């Protein structure tokens, strides 16, 4: 079974549609950018509440 045929499955397509925006919001969240660049430590990040 290929990835393309898997994406034709309604349940998996719906799941992918729901996960995609969430994934982008997490990856591109400014705090994660600062963490990645080393401007923010994990200890500092623990003090933040991330709004979904």
C-alpha positions as CSV (number, residue, x, y, z in Angstrom):
1,X,0.0,0.0,0.0
2,X,1.5,3.3,-1.1
3,X,1.3,6.6,0.8
4,X,-1.0,8.0,-1.9
5,X,-3.5,5.2,-1.7
6,X,-3.4,5.6,2.1
7,X,-4.3,9.2,1.8
8,X,-7.5,8.2,-0.2
9,X,-8.8,6.6,3.0
10,X,-11.4,9.1,4.4
11,X,-10.3,8.6,8.0
12,X,-6.6,9.1,7.3
13,X,-7.3,12.1,5.0
14,X,-9.4,13.7,7.8
15,X,-6.7,13.0,10.3
16,X,-4.0,14.5,8.0
17,X,-6.2,17.6,7.5
18,X,-6.6,18.1,11.2
19,X,-2.9,17.4,12.0
20,X,-1.4,19.7,9.3
21,X,-2.5,23.1,10.7
22,X,-1.6,21.9,14.2
23,X,1.9,20.9,13.1
24,X,2.5,24.2,11.4
25,X,1.3,26.1,14.5
26,X,3.7,24.1,16.7
27,X,6.8,24.3,14.4
28,X,6.4,28.0,13.6
29,X,5.5,29.2,17.0
30,X,7.9,32.0,17.9
31,X,8.9,30.4,21.2
32,X,10.1,27.3,19.3
33,X,12.0,29.4,16.9
34,X,13.8,31.1,19.9
35,X,14.4,27.7,21.5
36,X,15.9,26.4,18.2
37,X,18.1,29.4,17.8
38,X,19.4,29.0,21.4
39,X,17.9,32.2,22.7
40,X,15.6,30.4,25.1
41,X,16.4,27.4,27.4
42,X,14.0,24.6,28.1
43,X,13.8,25.8,31.7
44,X,12.6,29.2,30.5
45,X,10.1,27.5,28.1
46,X,8.5,25.6,31.0
47,X,7.3,28.9,32.4
48,X,5.2,29.7,29.3
49,X,1.7,28.7,28.6
50,X,1.2,28.1,24.9
51,X,-2.3,29.1,23.6
52,X,-3.7,26.7,20.9
